[in-house]
């Protein structure tokens, strides 16, 4: 799951692209923005020991019924 590094990102964050700010009507030369959020799918994988996060997006009722 961590590719052997021992670290797993569950709280992603970063600077918002200036083009996104422009599309929202905000002047990127005057403003910048920082985005963050928790990855519910990653927390679920950790809690239930799911080794492949893609399983959560296949919408397989047999898999989902396990939880």
mmJSON file of the N, C-alpha and C atoms, coordinates in Angstrom:
{"data_MODEL":{"atom_site":{
"group_PDB":["ATOM","ATOM","ATOM","ATOM","ATOM","ATOM","ATOM","ATOM","ATOM","ATOM","ATOM","ATOM","ATOM","ATOM","ATOM","ATOM","ATOM","ATOM","ATOM","ATOM","ATOM","ATOM","ATOM","ATOM","ATOM","ATOM","ATOM","ATOM","ATOM","ATOM","ATOM","ATOM","ATOM","ATOM","ATOM","ATOM","ATOM","ATOM","ATOM","ATOM","ATOM","ATOM","ATOM","ATOM","ATOM","ATOM","ATOM","ATOM","ATOM","ATOM","ATOM","ATOM","ATOM","ATOM","ATOM","ATOM","ATOM","ATOM","ATOM","ATOM","ATOM","ATOM","ATOM","ATOM","ATOM","ATOM","ATOM","ATOM","ATOM","ATOM","ATOM","ATOM","ATOM","ATOM","ATOM","ATOM","ATOM","ATOM","ATOM","ATOM","ATOM","ATOM","ATOM","ATOM","ATOM","ATOM","ATOM","ATOM","ATOM","ATOM","ATOM","ATOM","ATOM","ATOM","ATOM","ATOM","ATOM","ATOM","ATOM","ATOM","ATOM","ATOM","ATOM","ATOM","ATOM","ATOM","ATOM","ATOM","ATOM","ATOM","ATOM","ATOM","ATOM","ATOM","ATOM","ATOM","ATOM","ATOM","ATOM","ATOM","ATOM","ATOM","ATOM","ATOM","ATOM","ATOM","ATOM","ATOM","ATOM","ATOM","ATOM","ATOM","ATOM","ATOM","ATOM","ATOM","ATOM","ATOM","ATOM","ATOM","ATOM","ATOM","ATOM","ATOM","ATOM","ATOM","ATOM","ATOM","ATOM","ATOM","ATOM","ATOM","ATOM","ATOM","ATOM","ATOM","ATOM","ATOM","ATOM","ATOM","ATOM","ATOM","ATOM","ATOM","ATOM","ATOM","ATOM","ATOM","ATOM","ATOM","ATOM","ATOM","ATOM","ATOM","ATOM","ATOM","ATOM","ATOM","ATOM","ATOM","ATOM","ATOM","ATOM","ATOM","ATOM","ATOM","ATOM","ATOM","ATOM","ATOM","ATOM","ATOM","ATOM","ATOM","ATOM","ATOM","ATOM","ATOM","ATOM","ATOM","ATOM"],
"id":[1,2,3,4,5,6,7,8,9,10,11,12,13,14,15,16,17,18,19,20,21,22,23,24,25,26,27,28,29,30,31,32,33,34,35,36,37,38,39,40,41,42,43,44,45,46,47,48,49,50,51,52,53,54,55,56,57,58,59,60,61,62,63,64,65,66,67,68,69,70,71,72,73,74,75,76,77,78,79,80,81,82,83,84,85,86,87,88,89,90,91,92,93,94,95,96,97,98,99,100,101,102,103,104,105,106,107,108,109,110,111,112,113,114,115,116,117,118,119,120,121,122,123,124,125,126,127,128,129,130,131,132,133,134,135,136,137,138,139,140,141,142,143,144,145,146,147,148,149,150,151,152,153,154,155,156,157,158,159,160,161,162,163,164,165,166,167,168,169,170,171,172,173,174,175,176,177,178,179,180,181,182,183,184,185,186,187,188,189,190,191,192,193,194,195,196,197,198,199,200,201],
"type_symbol":["N","C","C","N","C","C","N","C","C","N","C","C","N","C","C","N","C","C","N","C","C","N","C","C","N","C","C","N","C","C","N","C","C","N","C","C","N","C","C","N","C","C","N","C","C","N","C","C","N","C","C","N","C","C","N","C","C","N","C","C","N","C","C","N","C","C","N","C","C","N","C","C","N","C","C","N","C","C","N","C","C","N","C","C","N","C","C","N","C","C","N","C","C","N","C","C","N","C","C","N","C","C","N","C","C","N","C","C","N","C","C","N","C","C","N","C","C","N","C","C","N","C","C","N","C","C","N","C","C","N","C","C","N","C","C","N","C","C","N","C","C","N","C","C","N","C","C","N","C","C","N","C","C","N","C","C","N","C","C","N","C","C","N","C","C","N","C","C","N","C","C","N","C","C","N","C","C","N","C","C","N","C","C","N","C","C","N","C","C","N","C","C","N","C","C","N","C","C","N","C","C"],
"label_atom_id":["N","CA","C","N","CA","C","N","CA","C","N","CA","C","N","CA","C","N","CA","C","N","CA","C","N","CA","C","N","CA","C","N","CA","C","N","CA","C","N","CA","C","N","CA","C","N","CA","C","N","CA","C","N","CA","C","N","CA","C","N","CA","C","N","CA","C","N","CA","C","N","CA","C","N","CA","C","N","CA","C","N","CA","C","N","CA","C","N","CA","C","N","CA","C","N","CA","C","N","CA","C","N","CA","C","N","CA","C","N","CA","C","N","CA","C","N","CA","C","N","CA","C","N","CA","C","N","CA","C","N","CA","C","N","CA","C","N","CA","C","N","CA","C","N","CA","C","N","CA","C","N","CA","C","N","CA","C","N","CA","C","N","CA","C","N","CA","C","N","CA","C","N","CA","C","N","CA","C","N","CA","C","N","CA","C","N","CA","C","N","CA","C","N","CA","C","N","CA","C","N","CA","C","N","CA","C","N","CA","C","N","CA","C","N","CA","C","N","CA","C","N","CA","C","N","CA","C","N","CA","C","N","CA","C"],
"label_alt_id":[null,null,null,null,null,null,null,null,null,null,null,null,null,null,null,null,null,null,null,null,null,null,null,null,null,null,null,null,null,null,null,null,null,null,null,null,null,null,null,null,null,null,null,null,null,null,null,null,null,null,null,null,null,null,null,null,null,null,null,null,null,null,null,null,null,null,null,null,null,null,null,null,null,null,null,null,null,null,null,null,null,null,null,null,null,null,null,null,null,null,null,null,null,null,null,null,null,null,null,null,null,null,null,null,null,null,null,null,null,null,null,null,null,null,null,null,null,null,null,null,null,null,null,null,null,null,null,null,null,null,null,null,null,null,null,null,null,null,null,null,null,null,null,null,null,null,null,null,null,null,null,null,null,null,null,null,null,null,null,null,null,null,null,null,null,null,null,null,null,null,null,null,null,null,null,null,null,null,null,null,null,null,null,null,null,null,null,null,null,null,null,null,null,null,null,null,null,null,null,null,null],
"label_comp_id":["UNK","UNK","UNK","UNK","UNK","UNK","UNK","UNK","UNK","UNK","UNK","UNK","UNK","UNK","UNK","UNK","UNK","UNK","UNK","UNK","UNK","UNK","UNK","UNK","UNK","UNK","UNK","UNK","UNK","UNK","UNK","UNK","UNK","UNK","UNK","UNK","UNK","UNK","UNK","UNK","UNK","UNK","UNK","UNK","UNK","UNK","UNK","UNK","UNK","UNK","UNK","UNK","UNK","UNK","UNK","UNK","UNK","UNK","UNK","UNK","UNK","UNK","UNK","UNK","UNK","UNK","UNK","UNK","UNK","UNK","UNK","UNK","UNK","UNK","UNK","UNK","UNK","UNK","UNK","UNK","UNK","UNK","UNK","UNK","UNK","UNK","UNK","UNK","UNK","UNK","UNK","UNK","UNK","UNK","UNK","UNK","UNK","UNK","UNK","UNK","UNK","UNK","UNK","UNK","UNK","UNK","UNK","UNK","UNK","UNK","UNK","UNK","UNK","UNK","UNK","UNK","UNK","UNK","UNK","UNK","UNK","UNK","UNK","UNK","UNK","UNK","UNK","UNK","UNK","UNK","UNK","UNK","UNK","UNK","UNK","UNK","UNK","UNK","UNK","UNK","UNK","UNK","UNK","UNK","UNK","UNK","UNK","UNK","UNK","UNK","UNK","UNK","UNK","UNK","UNK","UNK","UNK","UNK","UNK","UNK","UNK","UNK","UNK","UNK","UNK","UNK","UNK","UNK","UNK","UNK","UNK","UNK","UNK","UNK","UNK","UNK","UNK","UNK","UNK","UNK","UNK","UNK","UNK","UNK","UNK","UNK","UNK","UNK","UNK","UNK","UNK","UNK","UNK","UNK","UNK","UNK","UNK","UNK","UNK","UNK","UNK"],
"label_asym_id":["A","A","A","A","A","A","A","A","A","A","A","A","A","A","A","A","A","A","A","A","A","A","A","A","A","A","A","A","A","A","A","A","A","A","A","A","A","A","A","A","A","A","A","A","A","A","A","A","A","A","A","A","A","A","A","A","A","A","A","A","A","A","A","A","A","A","A","A","A","A","A","A","A","A","A","A","A","A","A","A","A","A","A","A","A","A","A","A","A","A","A","A","A","A","A","A","A","A","A","A","A","A","A","A","A","A","A","A","A","A","A","A","A","A","A","A","A","A","A","A","A","A","A","A","A","A","A","A","A","A","A","A","A","A","A","A","A","A","A","A","A","A","A","A","A","A","A","A","A","A","A","A","A","A","A","A","A","A","A","A","A","A","A","A","A","A","A","A","A","A","A","A","A","A","A","A","A","A","A","A","A","A","A","A","A","A","A","A","A","A","A","A","A","A","A","A","A","A","A","A","A"],
"label_entity_id":["1","1","1","1","1","1","1","1","1","1","1","1","1","1","1","1","1","1","1","1","1","1","1","1","1","1","1","1","1","1","1","1","1","1","1","1","1","1","1","1","1","1","1","1","1","1","1","1","1","1","1","1","1","1","1","1","1","1","1","1","1","1","1","1","1","1","1","1","1","1","1","1","1","1","1","1","1","1","1","1","1","1","1","1","1","1","1","1","1","1","1","1","1","1","1","1","1","1","1","1","1","1","1","1","1","1","1","1","1","1","1","1","1","1","1","1","1","1","1","1","1","1","1","1","1","1","1","1","1","1","1","1","1","1","1","1","1","1","1","1","1","1","1","1","1","1","1","1","1","1","1","1","1","1","1","1","1","1","1","1","1","1","1","1","1","1","1","1","1","1","1","1","1","1","1","1","1","1","1","1","1","1","1","1","1","1","1","1","1","1","1","1","1","1","1","1","1","1","1","1","1"],
"label_seq_id":[1,1,1,2,2,2,3,3,3,4,4,4,5,5,5,6,6,6,7,7,7,8,8,8,9,9,9,10,10,10,11,11,11,12,12,12,13,13,13,14,14,14,15,15,15,16,16,16,17,17,17,18,18,18,19,19,19,20,20,20,21,21,21,22,22,22,23,23,23,24,24,24,25,25,25,26,26,26,27,27,27,28,28,28,29,29,29,30,30,30,31,31,31,32,32,32,33,33,33,34,34,34,35,35,35,36,36,36,37,37,37,38,38,38,39,39,39,40,40,40,41,41,41,42,42,42,43,43,43,44,44,44,45,45,45,46,46,46,47,47,47,48,48,48,49,49,49,50,50,50,51,51,51,52,52,52,53,53,53,54,54,54,55,55,55,56,56,56,57,57,57,58,58,58,59,59,59,60,60,60,61,61,61,62,62,62,63,63,63,64,64,64,65,65,65,66,66,66,67,67,67],
"pdbx_PDB_ins_code":[null,null,null,null,null,null,null,null,null,null,null,null,null,null,null,null,null,null,null,null,null,null,null,null,null,null,null,null,null,null,null,null,null,null,null,null,null,null,null,null,null,null,null,null,null,null,null,null,null,null,null,null,null,null,null,null,null,null,null,null,null,null,null,null,null,null,null,null,null,null,null,null,null,null,null,null,null,null,null,null,null,null,null,null,null,null,null,null,null,null,null,null,null,null,null,null,null,null,null,null,null,null,null,null,null,null,null,null,null,null,null,null,null,null,null,null,null,null,null,null,null,null,null,null,null,null,null,null,null,null,null,null,null,null,null,null,null,null,null,null,null,null,null,null,null,null,null,null,null,null,null,null,null,null,null,null,null,null,null,null,null,null,null,null,null,null,null,null,null,null,null,null,null,null,null,null,null,null,null,null,null,null,null,null,null,null,null,null,null,null,null,null,null,null,null,null,null,null,null,null,null],
"Cartn_x":[0.82,0.0,0.868,1.969,2.81,4.009,4.057,5.156,6.5,6.456,7.683,8.303,7.665,8.252,7.852,6.752,6.272,5.352,5.097,4.238,3.051,1.864,0.655,0.003,-0.305,-0.954,-2.458,-3.045,-4.498,-5.05,-4.212,-4.624,-3.89,-4.411,-3.768,-3.912,-2.941,-3.008,-2.1,-2.281,-1.427,-1.959,-1.165,-1.527,-2.44,-3.472,-4.41,-3.786,-3.963,-3.444,-4.05,-3.238,-3.747,-4.876,-4.873,-5.944,-7.295,-7.263,-8.5,-9.039,-8.151,-8.577,-9.181,-8.548,-9.082,-10.485,-10.688,-11.997,-13.066,-12.632,-13.576,-13.754,-13.131,-13.271,-12.37,-11.294,-10.35,-9.055,-8.492,-7.252,-6.072,-5.421,-4.329,-3.065,-2.96,-1.807,-1.975,-3.213,-3.503,-3.711,-4.231,-4.581,-3.928,-3.688,-3.315,-4.183,-4.231,-5.106,-4.446,-4.822,-4.311,-5.505,-5.417,-6.532,-6.075,-6.993,-6.684,-7.962,-7.812,-8.968,-8.542,-9.448,-9.157,-9.678,-8.902,-9.301,-10.091,-11.423,-12.269,-11.98,-11.712,-11.422,-10.14,-9.16,-7.905,-8.083,-8.869,-9.14,-9.887,-10.841,-11.592,-10.655,-9.737,-8.782,-7.929,-7.499,-6.698,-7.513,-8.722,-9.561,-9.911,-10.271,-10.738,-9.67,-8.446,-7.355,-7.508,-8.097,-8.266,-6.934,-6.371,-5.035,-5.031,-6.152,-6.22,-7.395,-7.097,-8.112,-9.09,-8.661,-9.527,-10.768,-10.682,-11.846,-13.038,-12.764,-13.843,-14.606,-14.037,-14.664,-15.296,-15.207,-15.786,-17.281,-17.823,-19.261,-19.754,-18.922,-19.294,-20.047,-21.331,-22.166,-21.631,-21.005,-20.448,-19.333,-18.471,-17.385,-17.924,-18.817,-19.351,-20.171,-20.788,-21.609,-20.733,-19.446,-18.549,-18.429,-18.847,-18.682,-20.012],
"Cartn_y":[-1.191,0.0,1.261,1.258,2.451,2.363,1.35,1.13,0.987,0.46,0.194,1.392,2.553,3.743,3.899,3.28,3.423,4.616,5.386,6.578,6.444,6.826,6.811,8.181,8.789,10.099,9.926,10.454,10.441,11.855,12.817,14.221,14.981,14.928,15.597,17.113,17.817,19.277,19.825,21.105,21.746,23.103,23.801,25.114,24.937,25.765,25.696,26.354,25.72,26.226,27.598,28.562,29.898,29.902,28.941,28.871,28.56,27.761,27.451,28.72,29.518,30.779,31.713,31.798,32.63,32.185,30.881,30.351,30.63,30.886,31.212,32.713,33.487,34.938,35.612,34.941,35.488,35.835,37.0,37.442,36.689,35.774,34.98,35.795,36.99,37.849,38.52,38.608,39.224,38.188,37.023,35.995,34.657,33.846,32.448,31.647,30.36,29.548,28.215,27.678,26.421,25.498,24.287,23.333,22.125,21.584,20.379,19.59,18.344,17.508,16.111,15.411,14.043,13.062,12.058,11.032,9.942,10.035,9.064,7.65,7.513,6.195,5.623,6.457,5.966,5.595,6.379,6.06,4.723,4.539,3.276,2.103,2.287,1.224,0.862,1.871,1.602,0.902,1.374,0.806,-0.658,-0.981,-2.332,-3.212,-2.706,-3.519,-3.841,-2.937,-3.144,-2.825,-3.782,-3.607,-2.847,-2.841,-2.162,-1.185,0.093,1.14,1.128,0.573,0.527,-0.332,-1.269,-2.115,-1.298,-0.17,0.666,1.392,1.481,2.225,1.337,0.036,-0.88,-1.078,-0.643,-0.766,-2.213,-3.128,-4.537,-4.796,-5.13,-5.333,-6.447,-7.456,-8.553,-8.045,-7.196,-6.615,-5.659,-4.777,-3.769,-4.384,-5.522,-6.173,-6.742,-6.827,-7.314,-6.315,-5.072,-4.013,-3.51],
"Cartn_z":[0.0,0.0,0.0,0.732,0.813,-0.119,-0.969,-1.912,-1.21,0.009,0.734,1.427,1.384,2.001,3.457,3.858,5.213,5.412,4.34,4.427,3.491,3.984,3.172,3.284,2.15,2.163,2.285,3.369,3.498,3.577,3.832,3.884,2.779,1.577,0.454,0.529,-0.034,-0.049,-1.144,-1.452,-2.445,-2.868,-3.662,-4.18,-5.39,-5.473,-6.595,-7.829,-8.973,-10.24,-10.55,-10.999,-11.321,-12.356,-13.272,-14.282,-13.623,-12.564,-11.835,-11.192,-10.614,-10.011,-11.058,-12.221,-13.31,-13.691,-13.819,-14.197,-13.15,-11.918,-10.844,-10.67,-11.557,-11.494,-10.472,-10.081,-9.111,-9.841,-9.549,-10.189,-9.555,-10.311,-9.743,-9.466,-10.021,-9.717,-8.359,-7.895,-6.609,-5.509,-5.879,-4.912,-5.252,-4.238,-4.415,-3.453,-3.65,-2.806,-2.484,-1.359,-0.848,-0.625,-1.12,-0.987,-0.172,0.603,1.376,1.6,1.921,2.2,2.586,3.224,3.658,2.618,2.333,1.383,2.093,2.043,2.74,2.244,0.958,0.415,1.015,1.276,1.858,3.325,4.049,5.45,5.54,4.629,4.591,4.308,3.371,3.052,4.262,4.999,6.192,7.272,7.502,8.567,8.312,7.059,6.744,6.107,5.972,5.434,3.96,3.184,1.744,1.068,0.365,-0.201,-1.523,-2.244,-3.538,-3.535,-3.537,-3.426,-4.606,-5.713,-6.902,-6.682,-5.753,-5.455,-4.973,-4.328,-3.807,-4.902,-6.082,-7.176,-8.238,-8.073,-9.063,-8.876,-7.736,-7.434,-7.541,-7.119,-7.093,-5.782,-5.892,-4.714,-3.82,-4.411,-3.606,-2.695,-3.237,-2.439,-1.391,-1.807,-0.894,0.238,-0.018,1.021,2.148,1.947,2.99,4.143,3.87,4.875,5.294],
"occupancy":[1.0,1.0,1.0,1.0,1.0,1.0,1.0,1.0,1.0,1.0,1.0,1.0,1.0,1.0,1.0,1.0,1.0,1.0,1.0,1.0,1.0,1.0,1.0,1.0,1.0,1.0,1.0,1.0,1.0,1.0,1.0,1.0,1.0,1.0,1.0,1.0,1.0,1.0,1.0,1.0,1.0,1.0,1.0,1.0,1.0,1.0,1.0,1.0,1.0,1.0,1.0,1.0,1.0,1.0,1.0,1.0,1.0,1.0,1.0,1.0,1.0,1.0,1.0,1.0,1.0,1.0,1.0,1.0,1.0,1.0,1.0,1.0,1.0,1.0,1.0,1.0,1.0,1.0,1.0,1.0,1.0,1.0,1.0,1.0,1.0,1.0,1.0,1.0,1.0,1.0,1.0,1.0,1.0,1.0,1.0,1.0,1.0,1.0,1.0,1.0,1.0,1.0,1.0,1.0,1.0,1.0,1.0,1.0,1.0,1.0,1.0,1.0,1.0,1.0,1.0,1.0,1.0,1.0,1.0,1.0,1.0,1.0,1.0,1.0,1.0,1.0,1.0,1.0,1.0,1.0,1.0,1.0,1.0,1.0,1.0,1.0,1.0,1.0,1.0,1.0,1.0,1.0,1.0,1.0,1.0,1.0,1.0,1.0,1.0,1.0,1.0,1.0,1.0,1.0,1.0,1.0,1.0,1.0,1.0,1.0,1.0,1.0,1.0,1.0,1.0,1.0,1.0,1.0,1.0,1.0,1.0,1.0,1.0,1.0,1.0,1.0,1.0,1.0,1.0,1.0,1.0,1.0,1.0,1.0,1.0,1.0,1.0,1.0,1.0,1.0,1.0,1.0,1.0,1.0,1.0,1.0,1.0,1.0,1.0,1.0,1.0],
"B_iso_or_equiv":[0.0,0.0,0.0,0.0,0.0,0.0,0.0,0.0,0.0,0.0,0.0,0.0,0.0,0.0,0.0,0.0,0.0,0.0,0.0,0.0,0.0,0.0,0.0,0.0,0.0,0.0,0.0,0.0,0.0,0.0,0.0,0.0,0.0,0.0,0.0,0.0,0.0,0.0,0.0,0.0,0.0,0.0,0.0,0.0,0.0,0.0,0.0,0.0,0.0,0.0,0.0,0.0,0.0,0.0,0.0,0.0,0.0,0.0,0.0,0.0,0.0,0.0,0.0,0.0,0.0,0.0,0.0,0.0,0.0,0.0,0.0,0.0,0.0,0.0,0.0,0.0,0.0,0.0,0.0,0.0,0.0,0.0,0.0,0.0,0.0,0.0,0.0,0.0,0.0,0.0,0.0,0.0,0.0,0.0,0.0,0.0,0.0,0.0,0.0,0.0,0.0,0.0,0.0,0.0,0.0,0.0,0.0,0.0,0.0,0.0,0.0,0.0,0.0,0.0,0.0,0.0,0.0,0.0,0.0,0.0,0.0,0.0,0.0,0.0,0.0,0.0,0.0,0.0,0.0,0.0,0.0,0.0,0.0,0.0,0.0,0.0,0.0,0.0,0.0,0.0,0.0,0.0,0.0,0.0,0.0,0.0,0.0,0.0,0.0,0.0,0.0,0.0,0.0,0.0,0.0,0.0,0.0,0.0,0.0,0.0,0.0,0.0,0.0,0.0,0.0,0.0,0.0,0.0,0.0,0.0,0.0,0.0,0.0,0.0,0.0,0.0,0.0,0.0,0.0,0.0,0.0,0.0,0.0,0.0,0.0,0.0,0.0,0.0,0.0,0.0,0.0,0.0,0.0,0.0,0.0,0.0,0.0,0.0,0.0,0.0,0.0],
"pdbx_formal_charge":[null,null,null,null,null,null,null,null,null,null,null,null,null,null,null,null,null,null,null,null,null,null,null,null,null,null,null,null,null,null,null,null,null,null,null,null,null,null,null,null,null,null,null,null,null,null,null,null,null,null,null,null,null,null,null,null,null,null,null,null,null,null,null,null,null,null,null,null,null,null,null,null,null,null,null,null,null,null,null,null,null,null,null,null,null,null,null,null,null,null,null,null,null,null,null,null,null,null,null,null,null,null,null,null,null,null,null,null,null,null,null,null,null,null,null,null,null,null,null,null,null,null,null,null,null,null,null,null,null,null,null,null,null,null,null,null,null,null,null,null,null,null,null,null,null,null,null,null,null,null,null,null,null,null,null,null,null,null,null,null,null,null,null,null,null,null,null,null,null,null,null,null,null,null,null,null,null,null,null,null,null,null,null,null,null,null,null,null,null,null,null,null,null,null,null,null,null,null,null,null,null],
"auth_seq_id":[1,1,1,2,2,2,3,3,3,4,4,4,5,5,5,6,6,6,7,7,7,8,8,8,9,9,9,10,10,10,11,11,11,12,12,12,13,13,13,14,14,14,15,15,15,16,16,16,17,17,17,18,18,18,19,19,19,20,20,20,21,21,21,22,22,22,23,23,23,24,24,24,25,25,25,26,26,26,27,27,27,28,28,28,29,29,29,30,30,30,31,31,31,32,32,32,33,33,33,34,34,34,35,35,35,36,36,36,37,37,37,38,38,38,39,39,39,40,40,40,41,41,41,42,42,42,43,43,43,44,44,44,45,45,45,46,46,46,47,47,47,48,48,48,49,49,49,50,50,50,51,51,51,52,52,52,53,53,53,54,54,54,55,55,55,56,56,56,57,57,57,58,58,58,59,59,59,60,60,60,61,61,61,62,62,62,63,63,63,64,64,64,65,65,65,66,66,66,67,67,67],
"auth_comp_id":["UNK","UNK","UNK","UNK","UNK","UNK","UNK","UNK","UNK","UNK","UNK","UNK","UNK","UNK","UNK","UNK","UNK","UNK","UNK","UNK","UNK","UNK","UNK","UNK","UNK","UNK","UNK","UNK","UNK","UNK","UNK","UNK","UNK","UNK","UNK","UNK","UNK","UNK","UNK","UNK","UNK","UNK","UNK","UNK","UNK","UNK","UNK","UNK","UNK","UNK","UNK","UNK","UNK","UNK","UNK","UNK","UNK","UNK","UNK","UNK","UNK","UNK","UNK","UNK","UNK","UNK","UNK","UNK","UNK","UNK","UNK","UNK","UNK","UNK","UNK","UNK","UNK","UNK","UNK","UNK","UNK","UNK","UNK","UNK","UNK","UNK","UNK","UNK","UNK","UNK","UNK","UNK","UNK","UNK","UNK","UNK","UNK","UNK","UNK","UNK","UNK","UNK","UNK","UNK","UNK","UNK","UNK","UNK","UNK","UNK","UNK","UNK","UNK","UNK","UNK","UNK","UNK","UNK","UNK","UNK","UNK","UNK","UNK","UNK","UNK","UNK","UNK","UNK","UNK","UNK","UNK","UNK","UNK","UNK","UNK","UNK","UNK","UNK","UNK","UNK","UNK","UNK","UNK","UNK","UNK","UNK","UNK","UNK","UNK","UNK","UNK","UNK","UNK","UNK","UNK","UNK","UNK","UNK","UNK","UNK","UNK","UNK","UNK","UNK","UNK","UNK","UNK","UNK","UNK","UNK","UNK","UNK","UNK","UNK","UNK","UNK","UNK","UNK","UNK","UNK","UNK","UNK","UNK","UNK","UNK","UNK","UNK","UNK","UNK","UNK","UNK","UNK","UNK","UNK","UNK","UNK","UNK","UNK","UNK","UNK","UNK"],
"auth_asym_id":["A","A","A","A","A","A","A","A","A","A","A","A","A","A","A","A","A","A","A","A","A","A","A","A","A","A","A","A","A","A","A","A","A","A","A","A","A","A","A","A","A","A","A","A","A","A","A","A","A","A","A","A","A","A","A","A","A","A","A","A","A","A","A","A","A","A","A","A","A","A","A","A","A","A","A","A","A","A","A","A","A","A","A","A","A","A","A","A","A","A","A","A","A","A","A","A","A","A","A","A","A","A","A","A","A","A","A","A","A","A","A","A","A","A","A","A","A","A","A","A","A","A","A","A","A","A","A","A","A","A","A","A","A","A","A","A","A","A","A","A","A","A","A","A","A","A","A","A","A","A","A","A","A","A","A","A","A","A","A","A","A","A","A","A","A","A","A","A","A","A","A","A","A","A","A","A","A","A","A","A","A","A","A","A","A","A","A","A","A","A","A","A","A","A","A","A","A","A","A","A","A"],
"auth_atom_id":["N","CA","C","N","CA","C","N","CA","C","N","CA","C","N","CA","C","N","CA","C","N","CA","C","N","CA","C","N","CA","C","N","CA","C","N","CA","C","N","CA","C","N","CA","C","N","CA","C","N","CA","C","N","CA","C","N","CA","C","N","CA","C","N","CA","C","N","CA","C","N","CA","C","N","CA","C","N","CA","C","N","CA","C","N","CA","C","N","CA","C","N","CA","C","N","CA","C","N","CA","C","N","CA","C","N","CA","C","N","CA","C","N","CA","C","N","CA","C","N","CA","C","N","CA","C","N","CA","C","N","CA","C","N","CA","C","N","CA","C","N","CA","C","N","CA","C","N","CA","C","N","CA","C","N","CA","C","N","CA","C","N","CA","C","N","CA","C","N","CA","C","N","CA","C","N","CA","C","N","CA","C","N","CA","C","N","CA","C","N","CA","C","N","CA","C","N","CA","C","N","CA","C","N","CA","C","N","CA","C","N","CA","C","N","CA","C","N","CA","C","N","CA","C","N","CA","C","N","CA","C","N","CA","C"],
"pdbx_PDB_model_num":[1,1,1,1,1,1,1,1,1,1,1,1,1,1,1,1,1,1,1,1,1,1,1,1,1,1,1,1,1,1,1,1,1,1,1,1,1,1,1,1,1,1,1,1,1,1,1,1,1,1,1,1,1,1,1,1,1,1,1,1,1,1,1,1,1,1,1,1,1,1,1,1,1,1,1,1,1,1,1,1,1,1,1,1,1,1,1,1,1,1,1,1,1,1,1,1,1,1,1,1,1,1,1,1,1,1,1,1,1,1,1,1,1,1,1,1,1,1,1,1,1,1,1,1,1,1,1,1,1,1,1,1,1,1,1,1,1,1,1,1,1,1,1,1,1,1,1,1,1,1,1,1,1,1,1,1,1,1,1,1,1,1,1,1,1,1,1,1,1,1,1,1,1,1,1,1,1,1,1,1,1,1,1,1,1,1,1,1,1,1,1,1,1,1,1,1,1,1,1,1,1]
}}}
